[in-house]
Amino acid sequence: MKARQLIGRASYGPDELNLLFKAFNDAWELVAPTISGRAGAIEAARLKLANIILSLAHNGSRDAEWIRNAALQIFGAGAK
């Protein structure tokens, strides 16, 4: 999937990538039920979430729970 590839290609070490994948997966579990079942909508939402996760990591956070929660807030704010 493109979202996981986007995260996987980021310039972080293995520990940081694992943290980012955890934050993404945990956030996606909560976001997925709110997204249309259309493949295009799902992919767009996953890419949006991945970009949010990466921007939060770029700002220096290395706490998966904090990144997940912040990403959910940002993602939700963009949906309104």
C-alpha positions in Angstrom: 0.0 0.0 0.0 1.2 3.5 -0.8 0.8 4.9 2.7 3.1 2.2 4.2 5.6 2.7 1.4 5.6 6.4 2.1 6.5 5.8 5.7 8.9 3.0 4.9 10.9 5.3 2.6 11.3 8.0 5.2 14.8 8.7 6.4 14.6 7.2 9.9 16.3 4.3 11.5 14.6 0.9 12.2 13.4 1.9 15.7 11.9 5.1 14.5 10.2 3.4 11.5 8.7 0.8 13.8 7.4 3.6 16.0 5.9 5.4 13.0 4.3 2.2 11.7 2.8 1.6 15.1 1.4 5.1 15.3 0.0 4.8 11.8 -1.6 1.3 12.3 -3.1 2.3 15.7 -4.5 5.5 14.2 -5.8 3.8 11.1 -7.8 1.3 13.3 -9.7 4.2 14.6 -10.0 6.1 11.3 -10.9 3.2 9.0 -14.5 2.8 10.1 -15.2 6.5 9.3 -14.0 6.2 5.7 -16.1 5.4 2.7 -15.6 1.8 1.4 -14.5 3.1 -2.0 -10.9 2.1 -2.8 -10.0 5.6 -3.8 -11.3 7.1 -0.6 -9.5 4.6 1.5 -6.2 5.2 -0.3 -6.6 8.9 0.0 -7.3 8.7 3.7 -4.4 6.4 4.3 -2.0 8.7 2.4 -3.3 11.7 4.3 -2.8 10.0 7.6 0.7 8.8 6.6 1.7 12.4 5.7 0.4 13.7 9.0 2.3 11.0 10.9 5.5 11.9 9.0 5.1 15.6 9.6 4.7 15.0 13.3 7.8 12.8 13.3 9.7 15.5 11.4 8.9 17.9 14.2 10.9 15.6 16.5 8.3 13.5 18.4 9.3 9.9 19.1 6.3 8.9 21.2 4.0 6.6 19.2 0.9 7.3 21.4 1.4 11.1 21.2 1.9 10.9 17.4 -1.2 8.7 17.0 -3.3 11.1 19.2 -2.0 14.2 17.5 -2.5 12.6 14.0 -6.1 11.7 14.9 -6.8 15.3 16.0 -5.3 16.7 12.8 -7.0 14.2 10.6 -10.4 14.9 12.2 -9.9 18.6 11.9 -9.3 18.3 8.2 -12.5 16.2 7.8 -14.8 19.0 9.0 
